[in-house]
């Protein structure tokens, strides 16, 4: 059974993770200088895909579009981990599961998606410019998929517009430098005490996400010129991208669930105090 001490310890771990978030790695910072120049020689097909990503992220926030996933698979995994019948567990019952059950399923999903991203990156790192162009929407789709899986693992419904905004904020978090990450943490903390608006204007700075995909493309295009290295680097950069995105989603959703469990305990204690 969970108790307050266990949840507070989990919260302390999450807050330590937030403070330990590092700045952009050296090569990412360096990459943003030459690849502004590389934009001039980037094929039109890639520019078109980058433009579509902006449109698709906006569409995802509004309707979910093609990126919404089924919750059945995740609910089944949660039920198995909790030793419950899959037909008994529903999404609205997931918040009552122990935190360690949610953590276990989220971690397994993260590792699985990292393996898939590795294979995807190796394939597009080997191909020509057209396979790299295909990699841009594929990586976005995988990023949104794993974030929705993190949401479901902790009992949140990605079909809700509020959650889709939160998911894009997680995507932005993974793409930001240290200052940006800390700003997003504060923004999300404030959003917990005041209802998040439904407007895309709440996503100021989210184009950092697009810059990350652009820079990833630039590095892959450069290393693609070197035999074998293009495959290795493509696999590495896709794996690390999904790892960072999944970890951001896992920790930020975990924090929300811990805080809600603590608030529920406080409420129950208050009712008990007054014999309600």
N, C-alpha and C positions, 0 to 999 in steps of 0.2 A: 504493500500500500504506500502511496505517496504521502509525504508529510511536508510541512512548511520548510523544514530545514533542507530537505532534498531539493525542493524547488528553488530556494534561495541560493543554494550551491550551484545549481544549473544556471541561474541568472548571473551569478558572479563569473562563471566560465564564459558566458556570452559577452558580458561587458568587457572582460579581458580580451576576448577575440576582437571586439570593436576597436579597442585602444591599440591593439597590435597590428591593425591593418596597415600595410606598407604602401609607400608611394608607388607610382608607376615604375616598372623596372627600367634600367638605363636604356636598353635597346628600344623600348617603346617611346621614350622621350626623344631619343635620337631619330627614331623612325618618322616622327611627325614633321621633321624639318625637310628631309629630301623628298618625302612622298607628297608634299604639297606641290613640288615640282613635277613629280611623277604623274600627277593628275592630268598634266597636259598631254601626256602620251598614252594615257590609259584608254583602252578601246571604248567606244561608245556603249557597247553592250554592258560593260561594267558600270558605267555612269548611270545607265538606265536602271540596272538592278539596285544601285544605291538609292536612287530616287524612289523606286518602288518600295524599298524598305521603310522609308519615311511614311509613305502612304499606308503601307500594311500595318505598321505599328499604330498609326492613328485608327485604322479600321479595326485592329485587334482590341483596342481600348473601347471602342464604341460597341462592337457586336461580337468580338471573339473570332469572327470570320472562320477561315480554314484551319486555324491553329487550336481551336478548342478540342480537348481530349475527353475520352470516356473515363469515368471514375471507377468503373467496375474492377479493372485490373488492380488498382491501388487498394480498394476496399478489400479485395480478396487477400492481398498480401498482408494487410493490417489484421484481418481476421485470423489468418494462419499464425501470425506472430503472437497474437493475443489468445490463441487456442479457442477461438469462437467459430461458430458456423457462419460461413460466408453469407447465407441468406438472412442471418440475424442482424449483422452489422450494416448500418447505413451511415451516410456521411454525417447526419446530424447527431449520431451517437459516438462518432470518433473522438470529440473533445473529452469524453469521459474516460478514454483509454489512458493507461499510464504513459508518462512522457518517454520512458525508455523504449516502449513499443513503437512509438512514432519515430524516435531517433534511429532505431534499428532499420526500419523500412526505408526511411529517407537516405540513410547511408548506403544501403544496398542499391537503391535506385541511382544514386550519384555514381557509384562505381560502375554500374552497368552502362550508364550513358557516356561515361568517360571512355570506356572501351569502344563503344560505337563511334564516338567522335574521332578516336585515334585512327580507326580504319577509314573513316570518311576523309579525314585530312590527308592520309597517305595516298589515297586514290586521286584526290584533286591536286595534290602536290606533284604527282607524276604526269598528269595530263597537260593539255595546252591551255591557252587563255580561256577557252570556252568552258572547260571543266572548272577552272577557277571562278568564272562568273557564276556557274551553277552552285558553287560552294557557298557563296554569299547568302542566298535565301535559305539554303539547306542548314547552314550554321545558325541562322536566326530562328528557323523553325525548331531545331533541336534545343536551342536555348529557351524558347518559350515553352516547349514541351516539358523540359526538366523542371522549370520553375512552377508550372502547373502541378506537376507531380509532387513537388515539395509542399505546395499549398494543400493538396489533398491529404498528404501524409500527416499533416497537423490539423486536419479537420476543417479546412477552409475551402469554399466553393469557387473555383476560378471562373465559373459562369457568371458570377456577380461582377458588375462593373467596378465596384470598389476594389475587388481583388485583382482585377486586370490592371488597374492603375498601380496597385501595390507591386504587381509582378514586373511591370515596366520600370518601376523605381528600383527594384532588385537588379534588373538588367543594367540600369544606369549606374548603380552602386558598383557593380563588378567592373565597369568601364572607366570609373573615375579615379583621379589621383587621391592622395591622402586627405587633402582639404575638402574635396568634393564628397568623399565618403563620410567624413565627420558631419558635413552639412546635411547630407541625406539622413543620417542617423538622428540628428536633432529634428529634422522635418517630420520623420516618421513617428518620433516620440510625441511631437506636438499633435500629430494627426490622431493619435490614440485618445486624446482628451477632447478633441474637436472633430466633428464629422468631416471626413475628407470630401472636398467638392467633386462634382462630376466632370469638371472641365479639364480639358487637355492643358489649359494654362497652368495647372498644378505641376506639370512636368517640365518646368523650365530647365534647360540644360540637357534634356534627354538626347539631343543630337550628338552628344559625346558617344553614345552607343554606335551611331553611324560612323563616326570617325574611327572607332576601334575596328569595325569591319573593313573600312577602307584601308587602314594601316596594315591589317592582317593580309589583305589582298596584295598590297605592295611588297611585303616581305616574301610572300609565297612566289610572286612573280619574279623577284630578284633571285631567290634560291633555286627556282625551277631551272635556271640556266646551268646549274651544276648537277651532273648526273648523281643519282642516289640521294644527294643532300636534299633535293626538293621533296622527296618522299618523306625523309626523316623529319624535316622541318615542318612540312604540312601536317604530319601526324602529331608532332609536338604542340604546334600552336593551336590546333583544334582541340586537342585533349586539355591543354591548360586553360583555354577559353571556357570550355564546359565545366571544368573543375571549379574555376573561380565563380562562374554563374551559379552552379549548383550549391556551392558552399555559402554564397551570399544568401540565396533563397532559403536554404536549410536553417541558417543561423537567425535570420531576420524573422522567419515564420516561427521558429522555436521560441524566440524571445516573446513574440505576441502570445503564444500559447501558455508559456510560463506565467506571464503577467496576468492573463485571464484566469488561470487556475488559482493564483494567489488571491486575486480579487474575489473569486468565488468563495475561497476559504474564509476570507475576512467577512464576507457577507453572511456566511453560515454561522460564524462565531457571533456576529452581532445579533442575529435572530435568536440564537440559543441563549444569549445573555438576557434577552427580554422574554424568554419562553414563548417565542412566536413559532 
